[in-house]
């Protein structure tokens, strides 16, 4: 999936993953694609080289000096069994303050706070999948095992979720009237969509006149040709409006 994404021209800086995938071989394969990894680390037998010693996660935590009392306890730059240099950041587990969680990052130039901030974005992905499973039958609507079939189904479920989330944000979320609105407005200003459509319309409308001046239109047919083009443009415009009304309910027009 990562190779397919990159070949489609979609670039990324990091791959976020949970403990199921944060393993040495998988990290190595992702790094080979030119991507950095951020993932939660489990308390497994995996060893990390730190100050010339091979330590498991628990002993690594104990060996790191200068622990803090805040949410971010400590961090260390280590090397995995396959020679991957990474940073492990230990943060306090809010569900059990005596316990800790460990986040691994192959980009060691980032500070601890930035690693935690970037990894926190994965929670948005989790809530997205949870909503799709709960409301759009993701994982139960199809029992296909074919890769292309599964990707197509997930894409359809995601599109449905995006449309419903857009409507929810418009109706309930105050942020849709604040910074999000201003950001969208700025993006629209960068591309003068209305001016482009107006220019295209004028181009079509001028076709009969241009043909008449070039001698390619019979005399007396100018008005009829202009009427036909105006009717076609009007029909196209009405079709687009009807489509938008079906996709986006009428209250959005207020």
C-alpha positions as CSV (number, residue, x, y, z in Angstrom):
1,X,0.0,0.0,0.0
2,X,2.9,2.4,0.8
3,X,4.5,1.7,-2.6
4,X,1.2,2.2,-4.4
5,X,0.7,5.5,-2.5
6,X,4.1,6.8,-3.4
7,X,3.8,5.8,-7.0
8,X,0.6,7.8,-7.2
9,X,2.5,10.9,-6.4
10,X,1.3,11.2,-2.7
11,X,4.3,12.1,-0.6
12,X,4.6,11.9,3.2
13,X,7.3,12.6,5.8
14,X,6.3,10.0,8.4
15,X,4.5,6.7,8.7
16,X,2.6,6.5,12.0
17,X,1.8,3.0,13.4
18,X,0.8,1.3,16.5
19,X,2.6,-1.4,18.4
20,X,1.5,-4.2,16.0
21,X,3.7,-2.9,13.2
22,X,6.6,-1.2,15.1
23,X,9.1,-4.0,14.5
24,X,12.7,-3.9,13.3
25,X,12.2,-5.6,9.9
26,X,9.1,-3.5,9.0
27,X,10.8,-0.3,10.0
28,X,13.8,-1.2,7.8
29,X,11.5,-1.8,4.8
30,X,9.8,1.6,5.3
31,X,13.1,3.4,5.7
32,X,14.1,1.9,2.4
33,X,11.2,3.7,0.7
34,X,12.6,7.0,2.0
35,X,10.1,7.4,4.8
36,X,10.6,7.9,8.5
37,X,8.7,5.9,11.1
38,X,6.9,6.9,14.3
39,X,5.4,4.1,16.3
40,X,4.5,2.9,19.7
41,X,6.9,0.3,21.1
42,X,5.8,-2.8,23.0
43,X,7.5,-4.4,26.0
44,X,9.0,-7.3,24.0
45,X,12.3,-9.1,23.8
46,X,13.6,-6.6,21.3
47,X,16.9,-5.1,22.4
48,X,18.3,-1.6,21.8
49,X,21.9,-0.6,21.9
50,X,22.5,2.2,24.4
51,X,25.9,3.3,25.7
52,X,27.5,0.0,24.4
53,X,24.9,-2.2,26.1
54,X,22.0,-4.2,24.7
55,X,18.9,-3.4,26.8
56,X,15.2,-4.2,26.6
57,X,12.7,-1.4,26.9
58,X,12.3,-1.7,30.6
59,X,16.0,-1.7,31.3
60,X,16.5,1.1,28.8
61,X,14.1,3.3,30.7
62,X,15.9,2.6,33.9
63,X,19.3,3.4,32.3
64,X,18.3,6.9,31.0
65,X,19.3,9.6,33.5
66,X,17.7,13.0,34.1
67,X,14.1,11.8,34.2
68,X,11.4,14.6,34.4
69,X,8.1,14.8,36.3
70,X,6.0,16.1,33.4
71,X,4.2,14.1,30.7
72,X,7.4,13.6,28.8
73,X,9.7,11.6,31.1
74,X,12.9,11.1,29.2
75,X,14.3,10.0,25.8
76,X,17.4,8.4,24.3
77,X,19.0,7.8,20.9
78,X,19.5,4.1,20.4
79,X,20.4,1.6,17.7
80,X,18.2,-1.4,16.9
81,X,19.5,-5.0,16.2
82,X,19.5,-4.2,12.4
83,X,21.5,-1.1,12.9
84,X,18.7,1.5,12.6
85,X,19.4,4.6,14.6
86,X,16.3,6.0,16.3
87,X,15.0,8.0,19.2
88,X,12.7,6.5,21.8
89,X,10.7,8.9,23.9
90,X,9.1,7.8,27.1
91,X,5.9,9.5,28.1
92,X,3.6,9.1,31.1
93,X,0.6,6.9,30.7
94,X,-2.4,9.0,31.7
95,X,-4.4,5.8,32.5
96,X,-1.8,4.7,35.0
97,X,0.6,7.4,36.2
98,X,3.1,4.9,37.5
99,X,3.4,3.4,34.0
100,X,4.9,4.8,30.8
101,X,4.5,4.5,27.0
102,X,7.3,4.5,24.5
103,X,7.3,6.2,21.1
104,X,10.0,5.4,18.5
105,X,11.1,7.8,15.8
106,X,13.6,7.2,13.1
107,X,14.0,10.9,12.7
108,X,16.3,11.7,15.6
109,X,16.6,15.4,14.7
110,X,13.1,16.1,16.1
111,X,12.8,17.1,19.8
112,X,10.7,15.0,22.2
113,X,7.7,17.4,22.1
114,X,7.5,17.3,18.3
115,X,7.7,13.5,18.2
116,X,4.8,13.3,20.7
117,X,2.8,16.0,18.8
118,X,3.2,14.3,15.5
119,X,2.4,10.8,16.8
120,X,-0.8,12.1,18.5
121,X,-2.2,12.6,15.0
122,X,-2.6,8.8,14.7
123,X,-5.6,9.0,17.2
124,X,-7.5,10.9,14.5
125,X,-7.0,8.0,12.2
126,X,-8.2,5.6,14.8
127,X,-11.4,7.6,15.4
128,X,-12.0,7.8,11.7
129,X,-11.8,4.0,11.3
130,X,-14.0,3.5,14.4
131,X,-16.7,5.7,12.9
132,X,-16.5,3.9,9.6
133,X,-16.8,0.5,11.3
134,X,-19.7,1.7,13.4
135,X,-21.7,3.6,10.8
136,X,-20.5,2.5,7.4
137,X,-20.0,-1.3,7.9
138,X,-16.3,-1.1,7.3
139,X,-15.0,-4.7,7.7
140,X,-18.5,-6.3,7.6
141,X,-20.1,-5.1,4.4
142,X,-17.8,-7.2,2.3
143,X,-16.0,-10.5,2.8
144,X,-13.7,-10.2,-0.2
145,X,-10.1,-11.3,0.0
146,X,-8.9,-9.7,-3.2
147,X,-6.5,-6.8,-2.6
148,X,-8.1,-4.4,-5.3
149,X,-11.6,-5.2,-4.0
150,X,-10.6,-4.4,-0.4
151,X,-8.9,-1.1,-1.4
152,X,-11.9,-0.1,-3.5
153,X,-14.3,-0.8,-0.6
154,X,-12.2,1.1,1.9
155,X,-12.1,4.1,-0.5
156,X,-15.9,4.1,-0.9
157,X,-16.3,3.9,2.9
158,X,-13.9,6.8,3.3
159,X,-15.7,9.0,0.8
160,X,-19.0,8.4,2.6
161,X,-17.4,9.3,5.9
162,X,-15.8,12.5,4.5
163,X,-19.2,13.6,3.2
164,X,-21.0,12.9,6.5
165,X,-18.2,14.6,8.5
166,X,-18.3,17.6,6.3
167,X,-22.0,18.0,7.0
168,X,-21.5,17.4,10.7
169,X,-18.8,20.1,10.8
170,X,-21.0,22.6,9.0
171,X,-24.0,22.0,11.3
172,X,-22.4,21.5,14.7
173,X,-18.7,22.4,14.8
174,X,-18.0,26.1,15.4
175,X,-14.5,25.7,13.9
176,X,-16.2,25.5,10.5
177,X,-17.0,29.2,10.8
178,X,-13.6,30.2,12.1
179,X,-10.0,29.4,11.0
180,X,-11.2,26.6,8.7
181,X,-13.4,29.0,6.8
182,X,-10.7,31.6,6.5
183,X,-8.2,29.0,5.3
184,X,-10.6,27.7,2.7
185,X,-11.3,31.3,1.6
186,X,-7.6,32.0,1.1
187,X,-7.2,28.8,-1.0
188,X,-10.1,29.8,-3.2
189,X,-8.6,33.2,-3.7
190,X,-5.5,31.6,-5.0
191,X,-7.5,30.0,-7.8
192,X,-10.1,32.5,-9.2
193,X,-12.6,29.8,-10.1
194,X,-15.4,32.1,-10.9
195,X,-13.2,34.2,-13.3
196,X,-12.1,31.0,-15.1
197,X,-15.7,29.8,-15.6
198,X,-16.7,33.3,-16.8
199,X,-13.9,33.3,-19.3
200,X,-14.8,29.8,-20.6
201,X,-18.4,30.8,-21.0
202,X,-17.5,33.9,-23.0
203,X,-15.3,31.8,-25.2
204,X,-18.2,29.5,-26.1
205,X,-20.6,32.3,-26.6
206,X,-18.2,34.0,-29.0
207,X,-17.9,31.0,-31.3
208,X,-20.8,31.8,-33.6
209,X,-19.5,35.4,-34.2
210,X,-15.9,34.1,-34.9
211,X,-17.3,31.5,-37.3
212,X,-19.4,34.1,-39.1
213,X,-16.4,36.4,-39.5
214,X,-14.3,33.5,-40.9
215,X,-17.0,32.8,-43.4
216,X,-17.7,29.4,-42.0
217,X,-21.3,30.2,-41.0
218,X,-24.2,30.7,-43.4
219,X,-25.7,34.1,-43.6
220,X,-28.7,34.6,-41.4
221,X,-27.7,31.7,-39.0
222,X,-25.8,33.8,-36.5
223,X,-28.8,34.3,-34.1
224,X,-29.8,30.7,-34.3
225,X,-26.3,29.5,-33.6
226,X,-26.0,31.8,-30.6
227,X,-29.3,30.5,-29.3
228,X,-28.2,26.9,-29.6
229,X,-25.0,27.5,-27.7
230,X,-26.8,29.5,-25.0
231,X,-29.3,26.7,-24.6
232,X,-26.5,24.1,-24.3
233,X,-24.6,26.1,-21.7
234,X,-27.8,26.7,-19.7
235,X,-28.6,23.0,-19.8
236,X,-25.0,22.2,-18.6
237,X,-25.2,24.7,-15.8
238,X,-28.6,23.4,-14.6
239,X,-27.2,19.9,-14.6
240,X,-24.3,20.9,-12.4
241,X,-26.6,22.7,-10.0
242,X,-28.9,19.7,-9.7
243,X,-26.0,17.4,-9.0
244,X,-24.7,19.7,-6.3
245,X,-28.2,19.9,-4.7
246,X,-28.2,16.1,-4.5
247,X,-24.8,15.9,-3.0
248,X,-25.1,18.9,-0.6
249,X,-28.6,19.5,0.8
250,X,-30.3,22.8,0.3
251,X,-29.6,24.4,3.8
252,X,-26.0,24.9,2.7
253,X,-27.3,27.5,0.2
254,X,-28.3,29.9,3.0
